[in-house]
Amino acid sequence: MTHDDLAQRLVSARRQHQLIETLEPERLPPDAATAYAIQQAVIAGLGTTTGGWKIGARTPGGATSGAPLPATLVQASPARLERGTFFRVLVELEIAFRFSEPIAPRAEAYARDEVLARVGQVLPAIEIVDSRFGEWPNVAPLAQLADSQNNGALVTGHAQPYPTLARSLDFVAPELTLAFDGVSILPEAPGNPAGDPRELLVWFVNHCAAMGITIEPEWTITTGSYTGAHRIDAPGVLHGAIDGLGEVEIEFV
């Protein structure tokens, strides 16, 4: 099996809603560059376009990774989603961004100030975490990276102008609520492991530049969970809010 075959298997898993039950070690992407190439091949194989990205890091200043999201899986709140369209449903409350203009690749790296000057909007978001691998979460990290970094869907709240909130919004430790059918599922110590998620945008812009990808202003870039991942196993309404930013809601049926 070639790595193109893995991309095809991921496309088939989505289209046929059938898990990839096993992935032999020799079938794993050998490096991150191959995993990122598989991501792009899956988007093309699904016959859709990119609607956003998910990016994240486990520690402030730590190694960052990301994945493009199919445009069909980026939806506006309030959203009504069928649980049966996912293999599993885990939810995360996040802060997302959109840029104010296209950002084209260039040879010179983009500096932090250049990147943040191009941020146009900020918005609350709930990511649905899912995987096309039956053995998840016991799956090699490079396989998870190839599989859209475990993205199932993204639902976004109302966008606010970033320049207005750049100084007033607490990006590191915002006040949050997250409840399912009125019962709080917020952890005791919420927080984004990457710290200030805006720092991830610098990596993202230069990652896309290195891949020859032009970032479009309509893309939504979500930047990691403040709440960890909470599994949803029944129908109901999920409601999240970030103080000073807004609300986002999903009804699972």
FIKOLZA-1660 file (N, C-alpha, C; in steps of 0.1 Angstrom, whole numbers, plus 5000, padded with zeros to 4 digits):
% residues 253
   i   px   py   pz ch aa at
   1 5008 4988 5000  A  M  N
   1 5000 5000 5000  A  M CA
   1 5009 5012 5000  A  M  C
   2 5006 5022 4991  A  T  N
   2 5014 5035 4991  A  T CA
   2 5007 5044 5000  A  T  C
   3 5013 5056 5002  A  H  N
   3 5007 5066 5011  A  H CA
   3 4995 5072 5004  A  H  C
   4 4995 5072 4990  A  D  N
   4 4982 5076 4983  A  D CA
   4 4971 5067 4987  A  D  C
   5 4974 5054 4989  A  D  N
   5 4963 5045 4993  A  D CA
   5 4958 5048 5007  A  D  C
   6 4966 5053 5016  A  L  N
   6 4961 5057 5029  A  L CA
   6 4951 5069 5027  A  L  C
   7 4954 5078 5019  A  A  N
   7 4945 5089 5016  A  A CA
   7 4932 5084 5010  A  A  C
   8 4933 5074 5001  A  Q  N
   8 4921 5069 4995  A  Q CA
   8 4912 5061 5006  A  Q  C
   9 4919 5055 5015  A  R  N
   9 4912 5047 5026  A  R CA
   9 4905 5057 5035  A  R  C
  10 4911 5069 5038  A  L  N
  10 4905 5079 5046  A  L CA
  10 4893 5085 5039  A  L  C
  11 4894 5087 5026  A  V  N
  11 4883 5092 5018  A  V CA
  11 4871 5082 5019  A  V  C
  12 4874 5070 5016  A  S  N
  12 4864 5059 5016  A  S CA
  12 4858 5058 5030  A  S  C
  13 4866 5059 5041  A  A  N
  13 4860 5058 5054  A  A CA
  13 4850 5069 5057  A  A  C
  14 4852 5081 5052  A  R  N
  14 4843 5092 5053  A  R CA
  14 4830 5090 5045  A  R  C
  15 4833 5086 5032  A  R  N
  15 4821 5085 5023  A  R CA
  15 4812 5073 5026  A  R  C
  16 4818 5062 5030  A  Q  N
  16 4811 5050 5033  A  Q CA
  16 4807 5049 5048  A  Q  C
  17 4812 5058 5056  A  H  N
  17 4810 5057 5070  A  H CA
  17 4814 5043 5076  A  H  C
  18 4826 5040 5073  A  Q  N
  18 4831 5027 5077  A  Q CA
  18 4845 5029 5082  A  Q  C
  19 4848 5025 5095  A  L  N
  19 4861 5027 5101  A  L CA
  19 4872 5019 5095  A  L  C
  20 4884 5024 5095  A  I  N
  20 4896 5017 5092  A  I CA
  20 4900 5009 5104  A  I  C
  21 4897 4997 5104  A  E  N
  21 4899 4989 5117  A  E CA
  21 4913 4987 5121  A  E  C
  22 4922 4985 5111  A  T  N
  22 4936 4983 5115  A  T CA
  22 4945 4991 5105  A  T  C
  23 4956 4996 5110  A  L  N
  23 4966 5003 5102  A  L CA
  23 4980 4997 5106  A  L  C
  24 4985 4989 5097  A  E  N
  24 4998 4983 5100  A  E CA
  24 5009 4993 5101  A  E  C
  25 5019 4990 5109  A  P  N
  25 5030 5000 5111  A  P CA
  25 5037 5004 5098  A  P  C
  26 5038 4995 5089  A  E  N
  26 5045 4998 5076  A  E CA
  26 5036 5007 5068  A  E  C
  27 5024 5009 5071  A  R  N
  27 5015 5018 5063  A  R CA
  27 5014 5032 5069  A  R  C
  28 5021 5034 5080  A  L  N
  28 5020 5047 5086  A  L CA
  28 5028 5058 5078  A  L  C
  29 5024 5070 5078  A  P  N
  29 5032 5081 5072  A  P CA
  29 5046 5081 5078  A  P  C
  30 5056 5081 5070  A  P  N
  30 5070 5081 5076  A  P CA
  30 5074 5094 5083  A  P  C
  31 5067 5105 5079  A  D  N
  31 5071 5118 5085  A  D CA
  31 5059 5127 5084  A  D  C
  32 5061 5139 5090  A  A  N
  32 5050 5149 5091  A  A CA
  32 5047 5154 5077  A  A  C
  33 5057 5156 5068  A  A  N
  33 5055 5161 5055  A  A CA
  33 5046 5152 5047  A  A  C
  34 5047 5139 5049  A  T  N
  34 5038 5130 5042  A  T CA
  34 5024 5130 5048  A  T  C
  35 5023 5132 5061  A  A  N
  35 5010 5133 5067  A  A CA
  35 5003 5145 5062  A  A  C
  36 5010 5156 5061  A  Y  N
  36 5004 5169 5056  A  Y CA
  36 5000 5167 5041  A  Y  C
  37 5007 5160 5033  A  A  N
  37 5004 5157 5019  A  A CA
  37 4991 5149 5018  A  A  C
  38 4990 5139 5028  A  I  N
  38 4978 5131 5028  A  I CA
  38 4966 5139 5031  A  I  C
  39 4967 5149 5041  A  Q  N
  39 4956 5158 5044  A  Q CA
  39 4950 5164 5031  A  Q  C
  40 4959 5170 5023  A  Q  N
  40 4955 5177 5011  A  Q CA
  40 4949 5167 5001  A  Q  C
  41 4954 5155 5000  A  A  N
  41 4949 5145 4991  A  A CA
  41 4935 5141 4995  A  A  C
  42 4932 5141 5008  A  V  N
  42 4919 5137 5013  A  V CA
  42 4909 5148 5010  A  V  C
  43 4913 5161 5012  A  I  N
  43 4904 5172 5008  A  I CA
  43 4900 5171 4993  A  I  C
  44 4910 5169 4985  A  A  N
  44 4908 5167 4970  A  A CA
  44 4899 5155 4967  A  A  C
  45 4902 5144 4974  A  G  N
  45 4895 5132 4971  A  G CA
  45 4880 5133 4975  A  G  C
  46 4877 5141 4985  A  L  N
  46 4863 5143 4989  A  L CA
  46 4856 5152 4980  A  L  C
  47 4863 5159 4970  A  G  N
  47 4856 5168 4961  A  G CA
  47 4851 5180 4967  A  G  C
  48 4858 5185 4977  A  T  N
  48 4854 5197 4984  A  T CA
  48 4866 5207 4984  A  T  C
  49 4864 5218 4991  A  T  N
  49 4874 5228 4993  A  T CA
  49 4877 5229 5008  A  T  C
  50 4888 5237 5011  A  T  N
  50 4891 5239 5025  A  T CA
  50 4882 5250 5030  A  T  C
  51 4876 5248 5042  A  G  N
  51 4868 5258 5048  A  G CA
  51 4874 5263 5061  A  G  C
  52 4885 5258 5065  A  G  N
  52 4892 5262 5077  A  G CA
  52 4903 5253 5081  A  G  C
  53 4909 5256 5092  A  W  N
  53 4920 5247 5097  A  W CA
  53 4919 5246 5112  A  W  C
  54 4924 5235 5118  A  K  N
  54 4926 5234 5132  A  K CA
  54 4940 5234 5135  A  K  C
  55 4945 5241 5145  A  I  N
  55 4959 5241 5148  A  I CA
  55 4960 5241 5164  A  I  C
  56 4971 5236 5169  A  G  N
  56 4972 5235 5183  A  G CA
  56 4986 5231 5187  A  G  C
  57 4989 5233 5200  A  A  N
  57 5002 5229 5206  A  A CA
  57 4999 5224 5220  A  A  C
  58 5008 5215 5225  A  R  N
  58 5005 5210 5239  A  R CA
  58 5011 5219 5250  A  R  C
  59 5020 5228 5246  A  T  N
  59 5026 5237 5256  A  T CA
  59 5028 5250 5249  A  T  C
  60 5029 5261 5257  A  P  N
  60 5032 5274 5251  A  P CA
  60 5046 5273 5245  A  P  C
  61 5046 5277 5232  A  G  N
  61 5059 5277 5225  A  G CA
  61 5063 5263 5220  A  G  C
  62 5055 5253 5223  A  G  N
  62 5058 5239 5219  A  G CA
  62 5055 5237 5204  A  G  C
  63 5059 5224 5200  A  A  N
  63 5057 5220 5186  A  A CA
  63 5042 5222 5183  A  A  C
  64 5039 5228 5171  A  T  N
  64 5026 5230 5166  A  T CA
  64 5023 5221 5155  A  T  C
  65 5010 5217 5153  A  S  N
  65 5006 5210 5142  A  S CA
  65 4992 5215 5138  A  S  C
  66 4987 5210 5126  A  G  N
  66 4974 5215 5122  A  G CA
  66 4969 5206 5110  A  G  C
  67 4957 5210 5106  A  A  N
  67 4950 5202 5095  A  A CA
  67 4940 5210 5089  A  A  C
  68 4938 5209 5076  A  P  N
  68 4927 5216 5069  A  P CA
  68 4914 5209 5071  A  P  C
  69 4903 5217 5071  A  L  N
  69 4890 5212 5074  A  L CA
  69 4882 5213 5061  A  L  C
  70 4875 5202 5057  A  P  N
  70 4866 5203 5046  A  P CA
  70 4855 5214 5048  A  P  C
  71 4853 5222 5037  A  A  N
  71 4843 5233 5039  A  A CA
  71 4829 5228 5043  A  A  C
  72 4826 5216 5039  A  T  N
  72 4813 5210 5043  A  T CA
  72 4811 5208 5058  A  T  C
  73 4823 5207 5065  A  L  N
  73 4822 5204 5079  A  L CA
  73 4824 5216 5088  A  L  C
  74 4824 5228 5082  A  V  N
  74 4825 5241 5090  A  V CA
  74 4811 5247 5089  A  V  C
  75 4804 5248 5100  A  Q  N
  75 4790 5253 5100  A  Q CA
  75 4788 5264 5110  A  Q  C
  76 4778 5272 5108  A  A  N
  76 4775 5283 5117  A  A CA
  76 4765 5278 5128  A  A  C
  77 4767 5284 5140  A  S  N
  77 4757 5282 5151  A  S CA
  77 4745 5290 5149  A  S  C
  78 4733 5285 5154  A  P  N
  78 4731 5272 5160  A  P CA
  78 4730 5261 5149  A  P  C
  79 4737 5250 5152  A  A  N
  79 4738 5239 5142  A  A CA
  79 4730 5227 5147  A  A  C
  80 4724 5219 5138  A  R  N
  80 4717 5207 5142  A  R CA
  80 4724 5196 5134  A  R  C
  81 4731 5187 5142  A  L  N
  81 4739 5176 5137  A  L CA
  81 4734 5163 5141  A  L  C
  82 4735 5153 5132  A  E  N
  82 4731 5139 5135  A  E CA
  82 4744 5132 5141  A  E  C
  83 4742 5127 5153  A  R  N
  83 4753 5120 5159  A  R CA
  83 4758 5108 5150  A  R  C
  84 4748 5102 5143  A  G  N
  84 4751 5090 5135  A  G CA
  84 4760 5093 5123  A  G  C
  85 4763 5105 5120  A  T  N
  85 4772 5108 5109  A  T CA
  85 4786 5108 5114  A  T  C
  86 4789 5107 5127  A  F  N
  86 4802 5106 5133  A  F CA
  86 4804 5092 5138  A  F  C
  87 4817 5088 5139  A  F  N
  87 4820 5075 5145  A  F CA
  87 4820 5076 5161  A  F  C
  88 4823 5088 5165  A  R  N
  88 4823 5091 5180  A  R CA
  88 4822 5107 5180  A  R  C
  89 4817 5112 5191  A  V  N
  89 4815 5126 5193  A  V CA
  89 4822 5131 5206  A  V  C
  90 4833 5138 5205  A  L  N
  90 4839 5145 5216  A  L CA
  90 4839 5160 5212  A  L  C
  91 4836 5168 5222  A  V  N
  91 4835 5182 5219  A  V CA
  91 4845 5191 5227  A  V  C
  92 4849 5202 5221  A  E  N
  92 4858 5211 5227  A  E CA
  92 4854 5225 5224  A  E  C
  93 4855 5234 5234  A  L  N
  93 4852 5248 5233  A  L CA
  93 4865 5255 5229  A  L  C
  94 4865 5263 5219  A  E  N
  94 4877 5269 5214  A  E CA
  94 4875 5284 5209  A  E  C
  95 4886 5291 5207  A  I  N
  95 4886 5304 5200  A  I CA
  95 4891 5303 5186  A  I  C
  96 4884 5308 5177  A  A  N
  96 4888 5307 5163  A  A CA
  96 4890 5321 5157  A  A  C
  97 4897 5322 5145  A  F  N
  97 4901 5334 5139  A  F CA
  97 4898 5334 5124  A  F  C
  98 4897 5345 5118  A  R  N
  98 4897 5347 5103  A  R CA
  98 4906 5359 5100  A  R  C
  99 4913 5357 5089  A  F  N
  99 4922 5368 5085  A  F CA
  99 4914 5378 5076  A  F  C
 100 4919 5390 5076  A  S  N
 100 4911 5401 5069  A  S CA
 100 4914 5401 5054  A  S  C
 101 4924 5394 5049  A  E  N
 101 4928 5394 5035  A  E CA
 101 4935 5381 5032  A  E  C
 102 4936 5378 5019  A  P  N
 102 4944 5366 5016  A  P CA
 102 4959 5368 5020  A  P  C
 103 4965 5357 5024  A  I  N
 103 4979 5357 5027  A  I CA
 103 4986 5347 5018  A  I  C
 104 4994 5352 5009  A  A  N
 104 5001 5344 4999  A  A CA
 104 5014 5339 5003  A  A  C
 105 5019 5327 4998  A  P  N
 105 5032 5322 5002  A  P CA
 105 5043 5332 4997  A  P  C
 106 5054 5333 5004  A  R  N
 106 5066 5341 5000  A  R CA
 106 5078 5334 5006  A  R  C
 107 5089 5337 5001  A  A  N
 107 5102 5331 5005  A  A CA
 107 5106 5336 5019  A  A  C
 108 5103 5348 5023  A  E  N
 108 5107 5353 5036  A  E CA
 108 5096 5350 5046  A  E  C
 109 5100 5345 5058  A  A  N
 109 5090 5342 5068  A  A CA
 109 5082 5354 5072  A  A  C
 110 5070 5351 5076  A  Y  N
 110 5061 5362 5081  A  Y CA
 110 5064 5364 5096  A  Y  C
 111 5066 5377 5100  A  A  N
 111 5069 5380 5114  A  A CA
 111 5056 5380 5122  A  A  C
 112 5057 5379 5135  A  R  N
 112 5045 5379 5143  A  R CA
 112 5037 5391 5141  A  R  C
 113 5043 5403 5141  A  D  N
 113 5035 5415 5139  A  D CA
 113 5027 5416 5126  A  D  C
 114 5034 5410 5116  A  E  N
 114 5027 5410 5103  A  E CA
 114 5015 5401 5103  A  E  C
 115 5016 5390 5110  A  V  N
 115 5005 5380 5110  A  V CA
 115 4994 5386 5118  A  V  C
 116 4996 5391 5130  A  L  N
 116 4985 5396 5138  A  L CA
 116 4979 5409 5132  A  L  C
 117 4986 5416 5124  A  A  N
 117 4980 5428 5118  A  A CA
 117 4970 5424 5107  A  A  C
 118 4971 5411 5103  A  R  N
 118 4962 5406 5092  A  R CA
 118 4950 5399 5098  A  R  C
 119 4949 5397 5111  A  V  N
 119 4938 5391 5117  A  V CA
 119 4926 5400 5117  A  V  C
 120 4915 5395 5111  A  G  N
 120 4903 5403 5109  A  G CA
 120 4892 5401 5119  A  G  C
 121 4890 5388 5123  A  Q  N
 121 4878 5384 5131  A  Q CA
 121 4882 5374 5141  A  Q  C
 122 4875 5373 5152  A  V  N
 122 4876 5363 5162  A  V CA
 122 4863 5358 5166  A  V  C
 123 4861 5345 5169  A  L  N
 123 4848 5340 5171  A  L CA
 123 4849 5327 5180  A  L  C
 124 4838 5325 5188  A  P  N
 124 4838 5312 5196  A  P CA
 124 4835 5300 5187  A  P  C
 125 4840 5289 5190  A  A  N
 125 4838 5277 5182  A  A CA
 125 4837 5265 5191  A  A  C
 126 4830 5255 5186  A  I  N
 126 4830 5241 5192  A  I CA
 126 4835 5232 5181  A  I  C
 127 4846 5225 5184  A  E  N
 127 4851 5215 5175  A  E CA
 127 4846 5201 5180  A  E  C
 128 4841 5193 5170  A  I  N
 128 4838 5179 5172  A  I CA
 128 4850 5171 5169  A  I  C
 129 4855 5163 5178  A  V  N
 129 4867 5155 5176  A  V CA
 129 4861 5141 5172  A  V  C
 130 4867 5136 5161  A  D  N
 130 4863 5122 5156  A  D CA
 130 4875 5116 5150  A  D  C
 131 4875 5104 5146  A  S  N
 131 4886 5097 5140  A  S CA
 131 4880 5086 5131  A  S  C
 132 4887 5084 5120  A  R  N
 132 4883 5074 5110  A  R CA
 132 4890 5060 5114  A  R  C
 133 4898 5060 5124  A  F  N
 133 4905 5048 5128  A  F CA
 133 4897 5041 5140  A  F  C
 134 4895 5028 5138  A  G  N
 134 4888 5020 5148  A  G CA
 134 4896 5019 5161  A  G  C
 135 4909 5019 5161  A  E  N
 135 4917 5018 5173  A  E CA
 135 4920 5031 5180  A  E  C
 136 4914 5042 5175  A  W  N
 136 4916 5055 5182  A  W CA
 136 4911 5054 5196  A  W  C
 137 4918 5060 5206  A  P  N
 137 4930 5069 5204  A  P CA
 137 4943 5062 5204  A  P  C
 138 4943 5049 5204  A  N  N
 138 4956 5042 5203  A  N CA
 138 4961 5040 5189  A  N  C
 139 4963 5052 5183  A  V  N
 139 4968 5053 5169  A  V CA
 139 4980 5062 5168  A  V  C
 140 4990 5059 5160  A  A  N
 140 5002 5066 5159  A  A CA
 140 4999 5081 5156  A  A  C
 141 5006 5090 5162  A  P  N
 141 5004 5105 5160  A  P CA
 141 5004 5109 5146  A  P  C
 142 5013 5103 5138  A  L  N
 142 5013 5107 5124  A  L CA
 142 5001 5102 5116  A  L  C
 143 4995 5091 5120  A  A  N
 143 4983 5087 5114  A  A CA
 143 4971 5096 5118  A  A  C
 144 4971 5101 5130  A  Q  N
 144 4961 5110 5134  A  Q CA
 144 4963 5123 5127  A  Q  C
 145 4975 5128 5125  A  L  N
 145 4978 5140 5118  A  L CA
 145 4973 5139 5103  A  L  C
 146 4975 5127 5097  A  A  N
 146 4970 5125 5083  A  A CA
 146 4955 5125 5083  A  A  C
 147 4949 5121 5093  A  D  N
 147 4934 5120 5094  A  D CA
 147 4929 5133 5100  A  D  C
 148 4933 5144 5094  A  S  N
 148 4927 5158 5098  A  S CA
 148 4929 5161 5112  A  S  C
 149 4940 5155 5118  A  Q  N
 149 4942 5157 5133  A  Q CA
 149 4929 5154 5141  A  Q  C
 150 4922 5144 5137  A  N  N
 150 4910 5139 5145  A  N CA
 150 4899 5149 5144  A  N  C
 151 4897 5157 5134  A  N  N
 151 4886 5166 5133  A  N CA
 151 4874 5159 5127  A  N  C
 152 4862 5162 5133  A  G  N
 152 4850 5157 5128  A  G CA
 152 4841 5168 5122  A  G  C
 153 4841 5180 5128  A  A  N
 153 4834 5191 5123  A  A CA
 153 4837 5203 5132  A  A  C
 154 4834 5215 5127  A  L  N
 154 4836 5227 5135  A  L CA
 154 4823 5236 5133  A  L  C
 155 4818 5241 5145  A  V  N
 155 4807 5249 5145  A  V CA
 155 4811 5263 5151  A  V  C
 156 4808 5274 5145  A  T  N
 156 4813 5287 5149  A  T CA
 156 4801 5296 5153  A  T  C
 157 4804 5304 5163  A  G  N
 157 4795 5314 5167  A  G CA
 157 4796 5327 5159  A  G  C
 158 4790 5338 5163  A  H  N
 158 4791 5351 5156  A  H CA
 158 4805 5356 5157  A  H  C
 159 4809 5361 5145  A  A  N
 159 4823 5367 5144  A  A CA
 159 4823 5381 5150  A  A  C
 160 4833 5385 5157  A  Q  N
 160 4835 5398 5162  A  Q CA
 160 4848 5404 5155  A  Q  C
 161 4849 5417 5153  A  P  N
 161 4861 5423 5148  A  P CA
 161 4873 5422 5157  A  P  C
 162 4883 5416 5153  A  Y  N
 162 4895 5413 5161  A  Y CA
 162 4901 5426 5167  A  Y  C
 163 4903 5437 5159  A  P  N
 163 4909 5449 5164  A  P CA
 163 4902 5454 5176  A  P  C
 164 4889 5452 5177  A  T  N
 164 4881 5457 5188  A  T CA
 164 4884 5449 5201  A  T  C
 165 4886 5436 5199  A  L  N
 165 4888 5427 5211  A  L CA
 165 4902 5424 5214  A  L  C
 166 4912 5429 5206  A  A  N
 166 4925 5424 5207  A  A CA
 166 4931 5427 5221  A  A  C
 167 4927 5438 5228  A  R  N
 167 4932 5441 5241  A  R CA
 167 4922 5438 5252  A  R  C
 168 4909 5438 5249  A  S  N
 168 4900 5436 5260  A  S CA
 168 4897 5421 5263  A  S  C
 169 4898 5412 5253  A  L  N
 169 4895 5398 5255  A  L CA
 169 4907 5391 5261  A  L  C
 170 4904 5383 5272  A  D  N
 170 4914 5375 5278  A  D CA
 170 4916 5362 5270  A  D  C
 171 4926 5361 5262  A  F  N
 171 4928 5350 5254  A  F CA
 171 4935 5338 5261  A  F  C
 172 4941 5341 5272  A  V  N
 172 4948 5330 5280  A  V CA
 172 4938 5323 5290  A  V  C
 173 4930 5331 5297  A  A  N
 173 4922 5325 5307  A  A CA
 173 4908 5332 5307  A  A  C
 174 4901 5330 5296  A  P  N
 174 4887 5336 5295  A  P CA
 174 4877 5329 5304  A  P  C
 175 4867 5337 5308  A  E  N
 175 4856 5330 5315  A  E CA
 175 4848 5322 5305  A  E  C
 176 4845 5309 5309  A  L  N
 176 4838 5300 5300  A  L CA
 176 4826 5294 5306  A  L  C
 177 4817 5290 5297  A  T  N
 177 4806 5280 5302  A  T CA
 177 4805 5270 5290  A  T  C
 178 4803 5257 5294  A  L  N
 178 4800 5247 5285  A  L CA
 178 4791 5237 5292  A  L  C
 179 4779 5235 5286  A  A  N
 179 4769 5227 5292  A  A CA
 179 4762 5218 5282  A  A  C
 180 4758 5206 5286  A  F  N
 180 4750 5197 5277  A  F CA
 180 4737 5195 5284  A  F  C
 181 4726 5198 5277  A  D  N
 181 4713 5198 5283  A  D CA
 181 4712 5205 5296  A  D  C
 182 4719 5216 5297  A  G  N
 182 4718 5224 5309  A  G CA
 182 4727 5220 5321  A  G  C
 183 4735 5209 5319  A  V  N
 183 4744 5204 5329  A  V CA
 183 4758 5208 5325  A  V  C
 184 4765 5215 5334  A  S  N
 184 4779 5219 5331  A  S CA
 184 4788 5207 5329  A  S  C
 185 4796 5208 5318  A  I  N
 185 4807 5198 5316  A  I CA
 185 4820 5205 5315  A  I  C
 186 4821 5217 5321  A  L  N
 186 4833 5225 5322  A  L CA
 186 4843 5218 5332  A  L  C
 187 4855 5216 5328  A  P  N
 187 4865 5210 5337  A  P CA
 187 4868 5220 5348  A  P  C
 188 4875 5215 5359  A  E  N
 188 4878 5223 5370  A  E CA
 188 4888 5234 5367  A  E  C
 189 4897 5231 5358  A  A  N
 189 4908 5240 5355  A  A CA
 189 4909 5242 5339  A  A  C
 190 4900 5249 5333  A  P  N
 190 4900 5251 5319  A  P CA
 190 4912 5259 5315  A  P  C
 191 4916 5258 5302  A  G  N
 191 4927 5266 5297  A  G CA
 191 4933 5260 5284  A  G  C
 192 4937 5268 5275  A  N  N
 192 4943 5263 5263  A  N CA
 192 4958 5259 5266  A  N  C
 193 4962 5246 5264  A  P  N
 193 4975 5242 5267  A  P CA
 193 4986 5250 5259  A  P  C
 194 4982 5256 5248  A  A  N
 194 4992 5264 5241  A  A CA
 194 4994 5278 5247  A  A  C
 195 4986 5282 5257  A  G  N
 195 4987 5295 5262  A  G CA
 195 4978 5305 5253  A  G  C
 196 4984 5316 5249  A  D  N
 196 4977 5325 5241  A  D CA
 196 4976 5319 5227  A  D  C
 197 4964 5316 5222  A  P  N
 197 4963 5309 5209  A  P CA
 197 4968 5318 5197  A  P  C
 198 4968 5331 5199  A  R  N
 198 4973 5339 5187  A  R CA
 198 4987 5336 5183  A  R  C
 199 4995 5331 5192  A  E  N
 199 5009 5327 5189  A  E CA
 199 5009 5316 5178  A  E  C
 200 4999 5307 5179  A  L  N
 200 4998 5296 5169  A  L CA
 200 4996 5301 5155  A  L  C
 201 4990 5313 5153  A  L  N
 201 4987 5318 5140  A  L CA
 201 5000 5321 5132  A  L  C
 202 5011 5325 5139  A  V  N
 202 5023 5327 5133  A  V CA
 202 5029 5314 5126  A  V  C
 203 5028 5304 5134  A  W  N
 203 5032 5291 5128  A  W CA
 203 5023 5287 5116  A  W  C
 204 5010 5289 5118  A  F  N
 204 5001 5286 5107  A  F CA
 204 5004 5293 5094  A  F  C
 205 5006 5306 5095  A  V  N
 205 5008 5313 5082  A  V CA
 205 5021 5308 5076  A  V  C
 206 5032 5306 5083  A  N  N
 206 5044 5302 5077  A  N CA
 206 5044 5287 5073  A  N  C
 207 5035 5279 5080  A  H  N
 207 5033 5265 5075  A  H CA
 207 5027 5265 5062  A  H  C
 208 5016 5273 5060  A  C  N
 208 5009 5274 5047  A  C CA
 208 5019 5279 5036  A  C  C
 209 5027 5289 5040  A  A  N
 209 5036 5295 5030  A  A CA
 209 5046 5284 5025  A  A  C
 210 5051 5276 5035  A  A  N
 210 5060 5265 5031  A  A CA
 210 5054 5255 5022  A  A  C
 211 5041 5253 5023  A  M  N
 211 5034 5243 5015  A  M CA
 211 5028 5249 5002  A  M  C
 212 5031 5262 5000  A  G  N
 212 5026 5269 4988  A  G CA
 212 5011 5271 4988  A  G  C
 213 5005 5273 5000  A  I  N
 213 4991 5275 5002  A  I CA
 213 4988 5289 5005  A  I  C
 214 4978 5295 4997  A  T  N
 214 4974 5308 5000  A  T CA
 214 4962 5308 5010  A  T  C
 215 4963 5315 5021  A  I  N
 215 4953 5315 5032  A  I CA
 215 4942 5324 5027  A  I  C
 216 4929 5319 5027  A  E  N
 216 4918 5327 5023  A  E CA
 216 4911 5334 5035  A  E  C
 217 4906 5346 5033  A  P  N
 217 4900 5353 5045  A  P CA
 217 4887 5346 5050  A  P  C
 218 4880 5338 5042  A  E  N
 218 4868 5331 5047  A  E CA
 218 4871 5319 5055  A  E  C
 219 4884 5314 5055  A  W  N
 219 4887 5303 5063  A  W CA
 219 4886 5306 5078  A  W  C
 220 4881 5296 5086  A  T  N
 220 4881 5297 5100  A  T CA
 220 4892 5289 5106  A  T  C
 221 4901 5295 5114  A  I  N
 221 4912 5288 5120  A  I CA
 221 4910 5287 5135  A  I  C
 222 4907 5275 5139  A  T  N
 222 4904 5272 5153  A  T CA
 222 4917 5268 5160  A  T  C
 223 4919 5271 5173  A  T  N
 223 4932 5271 5179  A  T CA
 223 4934 5263 5191  A  T  C
 224 4926 5253 5193  A  G  N
 224 4928 5244 5204  A  G CA
 224 4918 5246 5216  A  G  C
 225 4916 5235 5223  A  S  N
 225 4906 5234 5233  A  S CA
 225 4909 5241 5246  A  S  C
 226 4900 5248 5252  A  Y  N
 226 4901 5253 5266  A  Y CA
 226 4894 5244 5276  A  Y  C
 227 4888 5234 5271  A  T  N
 227 4880 5225 5280  A  T CA
 227 4883 5210 5279  A  T  C
 228 4894 5207 5272  A  G  N
 228 4896 5193 5270  A  G CA
 228 4886 5187 5261  A  G  C
 229 4885 5174 5259  A  A  N
 229 4875 5168 5251  A  A CA
 229 4865 5160 5259  A  A  C
 230 4852 5164 5257  A  H  N
 230 4842 5157 5265  A  H CA
 230 4833 5149 5256  A  H  C
 231 4831 5136 5259  A  R  N
 231 4824 5127 5250  A  R CA
 231 4809 5129 5252  A  R  C
 232 4802 5130 5240  A  I  N
 232 4787 5131 5240  A  I CA
 232 4781 5118 5235  A  I  C
 233 4773 5111 5243  A  D  N
 233 4768 5098 5239  A  D CA
 233 4753 5097 5237  A  D  C
 234 4747 5109 5237  A  A  N
 234 4732 5109 5236  A  A CA
 234 4728 5122 5229  A  A  C
 235 4715 5122 5224  A  P  N
 235 4710 5134 5218  A  P CA
 235 4709 5145 5229  A  P  C
 236 4709 5157 5224  A  G  N
 236 4708 5168 5234  A  G CA
 236 4714 5181 5228  A  G  C
 237 4714 5191 5236  A  V  N
 237 4718 5205 5232  A  V CA
 237 4731 5208 5239  A  V  C
 238 4741 5212 5232  A  L  N
 238 4754 5216 5237  A  L CA
 238 4755 5231 5235  A  L  C
 239 4758 5238 5247  A  H  N
 239 4758 5253 5246  A  H CA
 239 4772 5257 5252  A  H  C
 240 4779 5265 5245  A  G  N
 240 4791 5271 5250  A  G CA
 240 4792 5286 5249  A  G  C
 241 4799 5292 5258  A  A  N
 241 4800 5307 5258  A  A CA
 241 4814 5311 5263  A  A  C
 242 4819 5321 5257  A  I  N
 242 4832 5327 5261  A  I CA
 242 4829 5341 5264  A  I  C
 243 4832 5345 5277  A  D  N
 243 4828 5359 5281  A  D CA
 243 4836 5369 5273  A  D  C
 244 4828 5379 5268  A  G  N
 244 4833 5389 5260  A  G CA
 244 4834 5386 5245  A  G  C
 245 4831 5374 5241  A  L  N
 245 4832 5369 5227  A  L CA
 245 4819 5365 5222  A  L  C
 246 4812 5356 5229  A  G  N
 246 4799 5352 5224  A  G CA
 246 4796 5337 5227  A  G  C
 247 4785 5332 5220  A  E  N
 247 4780 5319 5223  A  E CA
 247 4780 5310 5210  A  E  C
 248 4779 5297 5213  A  V  N
 248 4779 5288 5202  A  V CA
 248 4771 5276 5206  A  V  C
 249 4762 5270 5198  A  E  N
 249 4753 5260 5202  A  E CA
 249 4751 5249 5191  A  E  C
 250 4751 5237 5196  A  I  N
 250 4748 5225 5187  A  I CA
 250 4737 5217 5193  A  I  C
 251 4727 5213 5185  A  E  N
 251 4718 5203 5189  A  E CA
 251 4722 5190 5182  A  E  C
 252 4724 5180 5190  A  F  N
 252 4727 5166 5185  A  F CA
 252 4715 5158 5185  A  F  C
 253 4712 5152 5173  A  V  N
 253 4700 5144 5172  A  V CA
 253 4703 5130 5167  A  V  C
% end
